[in-house]
Amino acid sequence: MSIRHGLLALLERGPRYGSQLRTEFESRTGSTWPLNVGQVYTTLSRLERDGLVVQDDEDDQGHALYAITDDGRTELRNWFETPVDRSNPPRDELAIKLAMAVGAPGVDIRAVIQSQRRHTLKAMQDYTRLKAQSLSDVPANRGEVAWLLVLEQLIFQAEAEARWLDHCETRLVRLAEAAATEPEPEVRTTGRVASRIARPRSRR
């Protein structure tokens, strides 16, 4: 999640102070990725250092307001126009867990998969219920539409994860069946032992 560009997008609509940016960011994303005020102000400091925002003025309550610069608008426009890079995906804890579970002693990988599937399906049901509540009324503003888009992304992501887990379990079953039908390896004897078996000593 690009907090940097998210804040620039909010500042494009006009000057804002830190707590206000945090509130609007969480409203747009349904608090899916919560921010703390310190994180917001740290990001604003870096944006100011890079010439993308400036401290504009103060409001009536004495809050320092930040405004986007022309360079900030160019940066924001480039972000919107550039596809998200998928060639270097972030680490996925579940994928790493299953990869490490394959062949790990004392680990029932099918139990790991089934436990995760139950959790994923429950999350998908919760997201779907939230979506139904959101659609009970027509979205009244852009913030509600933005939250609906994020929510639907979470639903699709959970659906894809559940299908992937089904695929993983099917693959493991096939591998187990293939291993069960493999013939036992032949025991080969060589050297002196083989000679004694082939030519038993004659009795005198």
Backbone torsions as a table, in degrees:
resi	resn	phi	psi	omega
1	MET	NA	125.2	-178.7
2	SER	-89.7	93.6	177.1
3	ILE	-63.1	-39.3	-179.0
4	ARG	-53.8	-52.9	-176.8
5	HIS	-76.2	-29.9	175.5
6	GLY	-61.1	-41.8	178.5
7	LEU	-67.8	-38.5	177.1
8	LEU	-61.5	-40.2	-180.0
9	ALA	-63.3	-38.1	178.1
10	LEU	-70.6	-38.1	179.7
11	LEU	-70.6	-20.9	176.8
12	GLU	-60.7	-24.7	-178.3
13	ARG	-87.0	-4.4	178.0
14	GLY	139.5	162.5	-179.1
15	PRO	-59.5	144.0	180.0
16	ARG	-148.4	160.3	175.2
17	TYR	-104.2	172.1	-169.9
18	GLY	-57.3	-52.7	-178.1
19	SER	-62.8	-34.9	178.4
20	GLN	-65.9	-41.1	177.8
21	LEU	-63.3	-42.4	178.9
22	ARG	-60.9	-45.6	-178.9
23	THR	-61.5	-44.5	-178.2
24	GLU	-70.3	-36.9	178.1
25	PHE	-61.8	-47.5	-178.6
26	GLU	-68.8	-31.2	176.8
27	SER	-65.9	-42.1	-179.9
28	ARG	-65.4	-34.6	-174.8
29	THR	-104.6	7.1	179.3
30	GLY	63.9	28.5	-178.5
31	SER	59.9	22.2	177.1
32	THR	-63.7	-38.0	177.2
33	TRP	-121.7	80.4	-176.1
34	PRO	-63.5	146.2	177.8
35	LEU	-116.8	153.5	168.7
36	ASN	-107.0	159.3	-174.9
37	VAL	-60.2	-39.3	179.0
38	GLY	-59.3	-39.9	178.3
39	GLN	-64.1	-39.9	179.8
40	VAL	-64.0	-48.3	-176.7
41	TYR	-69.5	-31.6	174.7
42	THR	-63.5	-43.0	178.8
43	THR	-66.4	-40.4	178.1
44	LEU	-62.0	-39.8	178.4
45	SER	-61.4	-40.8	179.1
46	ARG	-69.4	-38.8	176.9
47	LEU	-63.6	-39.4	177.9
48	GLU	-66.5	-40.7	177.1
49	ARG	-59.9	-37.3	-177.8
50	ASP	-85.7	3.2	177.1
51	GLY	76.8	18.7	-177.6
52	LEU	-94.9	-21.0	173.7
53	VAL	-138.8	162.0	174.0
54	VAL	-137.0	153.8	171.6
55	GLN	-73.7	119.0	-170.7
56	ASP	-86.4	-53.6	-175.1
57	ASP	-173.4	-163.3	174.6
58	GLU	-124.0	149.9	175.8
59	ASP	-85.6	-173.5	-175.9
60	ASP	-65.4	-23.8	179.5
61	GLN	-92.8	3.7	178.2
62	GLY	86.5	12.1	177.2
63	HIS	-75.6	134.7	175.9
64	ALA	-73.0	123.3	-178.9
65	LEU	-95.5	142.8	177.3
66	TYR	-113.8	142.7	179.6
67	ALA	-128.7	147.4	178.9
68	ILE	-77.7	144.8	177.6
69	THR	-97.9	175.9	176.5
70	ASP	-62.4	-39.9	176.3
71	ASP	-63.6	-35.6	177.4
72	GLY	-65.0	-38.8	178.0
73	ARG	-66.2	-38.3	176.9
74	THR	-64.3	-43.8	177.6
75	GLU	-60.2	-43.0	-179.5
76	LEU	-66.0	-42.8	179.4
77	ARG	-63.1	-41.1	177.6
78	ASN	-62.9	-37.2	179.3
79	TRP	-64.6	-44.3	179.4
80	PHE	-65.6	-34.0	-174.7
81	GLU	-86.7	-14.6	-177.1
82	THR	-97.9	125.7	178.2
83	PRO	-60.3	148.7	175.4
84	VAL	-67.3	129.9	-175.9
85	ASP	-72.6	120.3	177.5
86	ARG	-107.1	4.7	-178.0
87	SER	-77.9	-16.9	178.8
88	ASN	-130.2	74.5	-173.0
89	PRO	-66.5	149.9	176.9
90	PRO	-68.4	159.7	178.7
91	ARG	-62.7	137.3	178.6
92	ASP	-113.2	115.1	-174.8
93	GLU	-60.5	-39.2	-178.1
94	LEU	-65.9	-44.8	179.6
95	ALA	-61.7	-41.5	178.9
96	ILE	-65.0	-42.0	-179.4
97	LYS	-59.9	-47.0	-178.9
98	LEU	-67.8	-37.6	178.4
99	ALA	-62.5	-39.3	179.7
100	MET	-75.2	-25.7	-177.8
101	ALA	-75.8	-23.4	-179.5
102	VAL	-63.2	115.9	178.0
103	GLY	78.3	1.1	-180.0
104	ALA	-71.4	132.6	-178.2
105	PRO	-64.8	134.0	176.6
106	GLY	78.5	8.6	-178.7
107	VAL	-111.8	123.4	174.8
108	ASP	-91.0	97.2	-173.3
109	ILE	-66.2	-30.7	178.0
110	ARG	-67.3	-35.2	176.0
111	ALA	-66.6	-37.2	177.0
112	VAL	-61.8	-45.2	-179.3
113	ILE	-63.8	-46.0	-177.7
114	GLN	-65.0	-38.3	177.5
115	SER	-64.3	-43.2	179.6
116	GLN	-66.8	-37.8	-180.0
117	ARG	-62.5	-42.0	178.4
118	ARG	-60.6	-43.7	179.3
119	HIS	-64.0	-43.9	-178.2
120	THR	-64.6	-42.3	179.8
121	LEU	-66.4	-36.5	177.3
122	LYS	-65.2	-42.6	177.9
123	ALA	-61.0	-41.5	179.8
124	MET	-63.9	-38.8	177.8
125	GLN	-65.4	-40.2	178.2
126	ASP	-63.8	-43.5	179.1
127	TYR	-63.8	-40.5	-179.3
128	THR	-65.2	-37.0	177.8
129	ARG	-66.2	-41.5	177.0
130	LEU	-62.7	-38.1	178.7
131	LYS	-64.0	-43.3	179.4
132	ALA	-61.4	-39.5	177.6
133	GLN	-65.1	-38.7	-179.8
134	SER	-67.1	-32.8	-177.0
135	LEU	-88.7	-0.5	178.5
136	SER	-63.6	-27.4	173.0
137	ASP	-126.5	152.4	177.0
138	VAL	-64.3	130.6	178.8
139	PRO	-50.9	128.2	-171.7
140	ALA	-87.2	-20.9	-176.9
141	ASN	-152.2	175.4	-177.3
142	ARG	-64.8	-30.7	177.7
143	GLY	-62.2	-41.4	179.0
144	GLU	-68.7	-37.8	176.8
145	VAL	-65.0	-41.8	179.0
146	ALA	-61.5	-44.4	178.9
147	TRP	-62.8	-37.8	179.2
148	LEU	-64.0	-39.9	177.7
149	LEU	-63.0	-43.4	178.2
150	VAL	-62.9	-43.2	-178.6
151	LEU	-62.3	-42.9	179.4
152	GLU	-66.5	-34.2	176.0
153	GLN	-63.0	-39.7	177.9
154	LEU	-64.8	-37.7	178.5
155	ILE	-64.8	-49.1	-179.8
156	PHE	-62.4	-37.9	179.4
157	GLN	-64.6	-42.4	178.4
158	ALA	-66.1	-39.9	177.6
159	GLU	-60.9	-44.9	-179.8
160	ALA	-63.7	-39.8	179.7
161	GLU	-65.3	-40.7	178.6
162	ALA	-62.9	-42.4	178.1
163	ARG	-64.1	-40.2	179.1
164	TRP	-63.8	-40.7	177.9
165	LEU	-63.9	-39.6	174.6
166	ASP	-59.5	-43.7	179.3
167	HIS	-62.1	-43.3	179.4
168	CYS	-60.1	-44.2	-178.6
169	GLU	-66.2	-40.9	177.9
170	THR	-61.6	-42.1	179.4
171	ARG	-63.2	-41.9	179.8
172	LEU	-64.4	-39.6	177.6
173	VAL	-61.9	-44.0	-179.9
174	ARG	-64.4	-40.2	178.2
175	LEU	-64.1	-40.3	178.8
176	ALA	-65.4	-40.5	178.9
177	GLU	-65.9	-40.3	179.1
178	ALA	-64.9	-39.8	179.8
179	ALA	-66.8	-33.1	-178.6
180	ALA	-71.2	-26.9	-177.9
181	THR	-92.9	-3.7	179.0
182	GLU	-71.4	136.1	179.2
183	PRO	-67.2	152.2	177.5
184	GLU	-65.6	137.9	179.1
185	PRO	-66.2	141.1	178.9
186	GLU	-70.8	141.4	176.8
187	VAL	-90.4	116.2	-178.9
188	ARG	-98.9	134.3	177.7
189	THR	-112.9	141.6	-177.0
190	THR	-136.5	168.2	172.5
191	GLY	68.0	-140.4	-173.0
192	ARG	-65.5	-38.5	-179.4
193	VAL	-61.8	-44.2	179.8
194	ALA	-63.4	-38.3	-178.9
195	SER	-65.8	-40.7	-179.5
196	ARG	-67.8	-34.4	178.1
197	ILE	-70.4	-40.3	-176.5
198	ALA	-73.7	-32.6	-175.4
199	ARG	-128.5	84.0	178.5
200	PRO	-63.4	150.3	-178.5
201	ARG	-69.3	139.8	178.7
202	SER	-78.9	146.5	179.1
203	ARG	-82.0	142.8	177.5
204	ARG	-95.5	NA	NA
